[in-house]
Amino acid sequence: MTTHDGTARRVLLLENIHPDAVTRLEASGFSVETAAGALDEDELCRRVGEVDVLGIRSRTHVTEAVLEAAPDLMAIGAFCIGTNQIDLPAATRRGVAVFNAPFSNTRSVVELAIAEMISLTRRLTDKNADMHAGVWDKSATGSHEIRGRRLGIVGYGNIGSQLSVVAESLGMSVWFFDTADKLALGNARPCGSLEELLESVDIVTLHVDGRPTNRELFGEQELARMRPGSIFLNLSRGFVVDHGALRAHLESGHLAGAAVDVFPVEPAGRGEPFVSELRGLRNVILTPHVGGSTEEAQQDIGNFVAGKLERYVREGSTALSVNLPPLEPATPPEHCRLLYIHRNVPGVLAEVNGLVARHGLNLDAQLLGTRGEVGYVITDVGSDPAPGVVEALGNLDTTIKLRVVGPGPAAGS
């Protein structure tokens, strides 16, 4: 996949993105550079100057300064679920499409949550510690099955709803709370408030997104409302829980156990020190943000996001983009395709079509979508456009970004 001067489109992939992503992008003609770890803002600004596509995971932050340093950047792939590490408004203002993997690691997170529920209700953390200390204790005191337990899910999105189904299949009763109206799956019961859920269940698990309003969602007040002897899990975002309050409720015996996979501050890479108020508690399972870290999930994420990036560069498809209007052309361009990202104001489509007509181009197909302050028009024309029409479109006051793509290996130029 090449630029107008025949050089390959450049891709920079950070944070050990699965090699299947590299294979797929290289097979499509991209020139791919990889780096094992995250980059800080200064280093990333130095590396993105001529990059067309950037791939990251959760630890690399794409700030406005980074976007300013990347004039050629067309798309960012977040090879994970969350996109709060990307300045989405700044990317949108520059016409940079952002894609993520909202479904690929769902099963992996669900299985970890189930494993942790079983481990905590069976007191396997205690049994394991005792055995390593040479203590043999077969007592069943405090150990329970999860069958018949009441599970409360906070956040009933892709992960929460699938967890609901799996938990029911294991004999659990499920309650859930979400700020949006969600269809209950199976026999799950929606709660009218978070307080209602907390007072009704034996196990509480958080599966909320990273929006700023979820910061410190769960603190002293919420933990105090949980039933005595309850279990608490957080596999969503580190900043949604007050860890000091959580430790206090664990040490007091009000909560029987907890499992935490995400933290307010996380080490930048493997081998760096991990600091948490929750360290040293026998009834707490701590994992290093590995909810979606299975080989199956990472392979699926690599293929999924790489495919979205490839189709956007080659064809202009923004299906499942988190920031641009979602348009999906039915077929690749037969002759030439104009991809026009613009400010969402009245009259743009008429202006675009007037320019196309005045330059003698037949319009084969067209899609228009808007999202907030941004609009996106995909226009297929019956022949290669003269330089004049491209220049005229690029000079419109409403223009954010304009690209021209066509069929074959040179697509995306």
N, C-alpha and C positions, 0 to 999 in steps of 0.2 A: 504494500500500500504506500503510494508515493505522493510527494508534493508536486507542484506544477513544474519544478525544475528537475524532476526525476529522482530525487533523493528519497530514501525511505523515511516514512513517518517515525518519529522517535518516541519511545515509551520508556518511562522510568517507573519501575516497580520496587517498592520498599517493604521491609518487615517480613521477609521470608514468605511471600505470596507463593502459593502452590505452583510447582513447575508446570502443571498442565496449562496454566494461564500463559506462561512463556511460550510453550509449544504452540498453543492455538494462535497467539498473536504473531509469532514468527512465521507460522504457516500462511498467514494472511498477508505477509510482506512487510510487517513492522520490524523496525530495528529496536530490540529490547535490551535495556540495561537494568540490572537488578542490584539491590543492596540488602544485606541481611537484617539491619536494624532500622530503627526510626531515625529521622534527621531533625535537628532543631531548626528553628526558623532561619537563622543566618545561613546554615549549610544548605538548607533546601532552596533558599533564594539563589544561592550560587549555582545550584545544579539544574534549575528548571528553565534557564534562559531560552533554550531552543527545544524544549520538550513539547510534544503535541498531546500526549496522554500521560497522566500521572495515576499510579495505582498505590494505595496505602491501606493500612489496617487502622487499628484504633489509637495507636500511640503517636502517629505523625499528625501535626496540626497544620492545616492549610489556612493560613491567615490572609488578610487583605494584602499584606506586604508580599507574601509568596505569590499571590495572584498577580500583583503589579509587576513582579519580576519575571512573569511567564507570558509574554505577549502572544506566543503561538499556541498556548494551551487551549485545546478544544474540549477536553473531557477529563473528569476525575472519576476513578473507580474506587469506591470504598469496599474492600474485600472483607466485609463484615456486615452486621446489621445496622449499627448506629452511624449517623453522619454528623453528630454534634461536634466532632473534631474539625469540621470544615465550615468556613464562613460562607454559608449558603447565600445570603443576600449579596455578598461581594462577588461570588461566582456567577450568580444570576445577572447582576449588572453588567458583567463582561461577556455574557453569552456562553459561559462554560457549563456544559451539561454534567450533572453529578448522578452516578448510579451506585446502588448498593445491592446487598443480597438479603432481602427481607425474609426469605423462606429457607435458605439452604442449610442453616445449622439448627433449625427448629428441633428436629428429632434429637440431636445430640444434647441440647440444653435440657429437654424434657427427660431424657434418660438419666442425666446427672442429678436432676431434682428428685426423681424417684429413688435413685440409689442413696441419696443423702437422707431422704425421709426414712427409708428402711434402716439405714445405719444408725440414725439417731433414736428411732423408736425401739430398736433392739439393743441400744447402748453398746454398739460395736466399738465406739471410740474408747470407752472405758475397758471393755474386754481386751481390746488390742493392747492398750497401754499396760494393763496388768500382766498379760502374757509375756510382753517384752521385758517386764520387770521380774519375771519368774514366779508370778502369782497365779495360781489355778483357782478360779471362782466360777462354778457352774450355776450359781444362783439365778433364778428367773426374775428376781425382784426388779421391778422397773422396766422390764422388757415386754414389748407388746407387738402384736401384728399390726400392719397398717390397714388390713381389712376391717371395715367398720369405722375407721377413723374419719373425722370430718375435716376436709381440706378446704381452706380459703385461699382463693387465687385473686391477687390484686393486679389488675391489668389483664384483660381477656382478649389479647391480640393473637397473633400467629402462634406464639409459644404457649400462652396461657390457655388458649382453647384446645390445643392438642394435648397439653398436660391434663386438662379436664377429662378428655376421652380416655387416655391411658389410665389415669387414676381410677375412674369408674370401673374400668375393666379389671382392676385389682380389688374391687369391692369397697372402694372409698365413696363417701358421700361428698359432693362438691358444691361449694358456694363460691360466687365470684362477685367482684365489684369492678366496674369500669366507669369512667366519666362519660363515655359515649354509649349510646344504646347498642347492645350486641346481642346477637341471636344465641340463646343458650343451646349448647350441644348436649345430646343425651338427656340425662335427668338433672343437669346442673341447675342451681337455683341462683338467679340474680339477686343481689342485695341492693337496697335503696341507698345505703350509705356505707362508708368504710367502717364506721362504728358498729353497725349491725353485723358486718362480717366478723370483726374482731371478737365480738362477744358470743359468736355462734360456733366457732371452729376450734379444732385441736392443733392444726398446723396452718401457718400463714406463710405464703410464698409470694414474693414480689416479682412481677414481670412487666414493669412499666418502661416507657421510653425515656430518652434523655432530654426532654424539653425542660427549660429552666424552671417551670412551675412545679416540677417534681422534686426540686432540690429540698432536702430535709423533709421529705414527705412523711418519713417514719421516725418519730422521736419519742421522748419520754411519755407524752400523753398517749400516743398510739400503743406503745409497748405496755403501758400500765393497763390499757383496756383489754389486752389479751387474757385469755383464760389461764388460771394457774396451771403449770405443768405443760404449757403449750410449747411447740417447736416453731422456730422462725428460720426462713430461708430468704436469701437475697442473691439472685443470679441476674440482676438487671443492670443497675448503675450504682457505682460506689457512693455518689453524693446524695443519694436519697435517704440514707439511714444515718442517724446519730450513733456512732459506734461506742461512745462513752456511755450513753444511756443503755445501749444493748448490753454492754459488759456488766453494768450494775444490776440489771434484771436477771442476768445469768448467774452472777455470783450470789445474789440473794435467794436463788432457788425459785423465783417466780416463773422463769422460763426453764424448761428441762434441757434445752439444747438449741444450737443454731448452726447453720451452714452458710458460709459467705464466700462468694466467688469474685466479688468486685469491691474496689476500695476507693476512697476519696483521692488518695495519692498512691500511684502504683509505680514500681521501678521501671526505668526506661528500657531495660533489657535483662537478659538472663545473667545471673550471677551478682546483680546489684542488690544491696541490702533491702529487706522488706521490713517495714515498721508498721505496727498496728496495735491498737489498744486491745485487740481480741486475742493476741498471742498468749499462749501458756494456759488456756482453759481446756480442761479435759473433755468437756461436753460441747466443744466447738470444732467443726470441720472447716478448715481454711484451704482454699484452692486458688491458684494464681491466674484467675481470669481465664479458665479453660472450659467454660460452659459449651462453647462451640468448637473446641479444639480436639476434634477427632479427625483422623485421616479422611474418613468419608465426607465429613462436612467441609473440610478445607479443599478437597478435590472438587466438590460440587460448587463451592463458592468461586474457586479459580475459573472453572469453565463458565459459570453463569455470568459473572461480571465481565470476564474477557469477551464473552459473546455480545454483551450489551455494548461494550466499548467498540468492538469491531463493527457492529451494525450501525452505530451512530456515525462513526467516521466514514464508512463506506456508503451508507444509504440515507443517513439522517434520522433514523428511527430513535425516538425518545420514549418508547414504551417503558414504563416503570422508572423513568427519571424522577428524582425526588425534588427537582427545582424547575424544570422546563415543562411547557405544555406537553402532555403525552400524545405524540403522534406516531403512528406505525403504518408506513406505506405498504400496500399490499404486495408489491413486487419491487425488485431492484430497478433502477432507472434504465430505460431502454436506450435513450439518447443522452439527455442531459438533465440534471436536476439542480435547481436553485434552492439553497437552504438559507432562509432569511429570518434571523432572530431580531426582533424590533421592540420598541416601546409600544405598549398596548394603548393606542389612542385611536379615535375614529378615523376612517378613511384610508388606512394603510393598504388594505387589500386592493382597493380601487386604484391606488397610486402604483402599486406593484404591477397590476395587470395592464394599466395604461402604458407603462414603460415597456413591458414585454411586447405589447401590440405595436407600439410605435417603432420597435426595432425589428418588426417583421417575423416574430416568432409565433408558431402555433402552440397553444396551450393543450397538452395531452391530459394532464391530471393535476389536481391541486388539493391540498389539505391545509386547514387553518385551525389553530388552537390558541387559547389564551390562558394565562395563569397569573393572577395578580397584575403586576405592572408590566408583564412581558407577554408578547405574542410570538408565534412561530408559524411561518408559512413555508410549506414544501410545494414547489412548483416544478412539474415535469414539462419540458418543452421538446419540440420535434426535431431540433437540430442544435449544434453547438452555438451558444450565444456569441455575438460579436463583443469585443472588449468594451464597446460603448455601453451596452446594457448593464454589464457587471459594474462598471465604474459609476453609472448613474444610480444604480441601486445602493451601492456603497456610500454614495454621497447624500442620500436622503437623511433628513434631520432625525428620523425615527430609527435609523439603523443602529443596532448593537453589534451584530456579527453577520457576515455573509460568506457562504461557502458555495462552491460549484463542484458537483461530483458527477461522475458518469460511469458507464459500465466498464468491466474489465479490470486488469491489475492496477491501472492508474487511478482507480476510484479514490475519492477523498482528497483530490488535489484542489 
